[in-house]
């Protein structure tokens, strides 16, 4: 019998949820698929640790970027930012590093 991997819990910030809901149908489906994928494997796809942070990661989804925190002990993923590449400023990334 093959056991399924336990999925991670997912918490999405209000602003990230608003940005995902405002996407076109095609981009919205990609974002929802990505959310389901990181619940199974947080390091899948084009995911990299944000330099200078302890537990913040960045992933690329076409022209969009998502930043999330992985809490291993609780098996939780907190999606902090989801926005287009051009709308994410260096100040936002600096603030995330301080969290």
C-alpha positions as CSV (number, residue, x, y, z in Angstrom):
1,X,0.0,0.0,0.0
2,X,1.4,3.4,-1.0
3,X,0.9,6.2,1.5
4,X,0.3,9.7,0.4
5,X,2.4,12.5,1.6
6,X,0.7,14.6,4.2
7,X,-0.1,18.0,2.8
8,X,1.1,21.2,4.4
9,X,-1.4,23.7,5.9
10,X,-1.8,26.8,3.8
11,X,-2.4,30.4,5.1
12,X,-2.8,33.1,2.4
13,X,-2.5,36.8,3.4
14,X,-5.5,38.9,2.6
15,X,-3.7,41.1,0.0
16,X,-2.3,38.0,-1.7
17,X,-5.8,36.5,-1.9
18,X,-7.2,39.7,-3.4
19,X,-4.4,39.7,-6.0
20,X,-5.1,36.1,-6.9
21,X,-8.9,36.7,-7.2
22,X,-8.3,39.7,-9.5
23,X,-6.4,37.6,-12.1
24,X,-7.6,36.5,-15.5
25,X,-9.2,33.1,-15.5
26,X,-6.1,31.5,-17.0
27,X,-3.7,33.1,-14.5
28,X,-6.1,32.4,-11.7
29,X,-6.1,28.7,-12.5
30,X,-2.3,28.7,-12.6
31,X,-2.2,30.4,-9.2
32,X,-4.6,27.9,-7.7
33,X,-2.6,25.0,-9.2
34,X,0.6,26.5,-7.7
35,X,-1.1,26.8,-4.2
36,X,-2.0,23.1,-4.4
37,X,1.5,22.1,-5.5
38,X,3.2,23.9,-2.7
39,X,0.9,22.2,-0.2
40,X,2.4,18.9,-1.5
41,X,6.0,20.0,-2.1
42,X,7.0,23.5,-0.9
43,X,10.3,23.5,-2.8
44,X,8.9,22.4,-6.1
45,X,9.2,24.4,-9.3
46,X,11.3,27.5,-9.5
47,X,11.5,28.1,-5.7
48,X,14.5,29.8,-4.1
49,X,15.2,31.0,-0.6
50,X,15.3,34.8,-0.3
51,X,18.9,35.7,0.4
52,X,19.3,37.0,4.0
53,X,16.1,35.5,5.3
54,X,15.7,32.5,7.6
55,X,12.5,31.0,6.2
56,X,11.2,33.1,3.3
57,X,11.1,31.7,-0.2
58,X,10.3,33.1,-3.6
59,X,8.8,31.4,-6.6
60,X,8.1,32.5,-10.1
61,X,4.9,31.9,-12.0
62,X,5.3,33.5,-15.4
63,X,5.1,37.2,-14.8
64,X,4.0,36.8,-11.2
65,X,6.0,36.3,-8.0
66,X,5.0,34.7,-4.8
67,X,6.8,35.0,-1.5
68,X,6.0,32.6,1.3
69,X,7.2,31.5,4.7
70,X,7.7,27.8,5.4
71,X,7.2,26.8,9.0
72,X,8.6,23.2,9.1
73,X,7.7,22.3,12.7
74,X,4.0,23.2,12.1
75,X,4.0,22.0,8.5
76,X,2.5,25.4,7.5
77,X,3.1,27.6,4.5
78,X,2.2,31.3,4.8
79,X,1.8,33.1,1.4
80,X,2.9,36.6,2.2
81,X,2.9,38.3,-1.2
82,X,1.5,37.4,-4.6
83,X,1.8,40.0,-7.3
84,X,3.2,40.8,-10.7
85,X,7.0,41.1,-10.9
86,X,6.8,44.8,-11.7
87,X,4.6,45.6,-8.6
88,X,6.9,44.0,-6.1
89,X,9.5,46.5,-5.0
90,X,12.8,46.1,-3.3
91,X,11.3,47.7,-0.2
92,X,8.7,44.8,0.0
93,X,11.5,42.3,-0.1
94,X,13.5,44.1,2.5
95,X,10.4,44.1,4.8
96,X,9.9,40.4,4.3
97,X,13.5,39.7,5.4
98,X,12.8,41.4,8.7
99,X,9.8,39.2,9.5
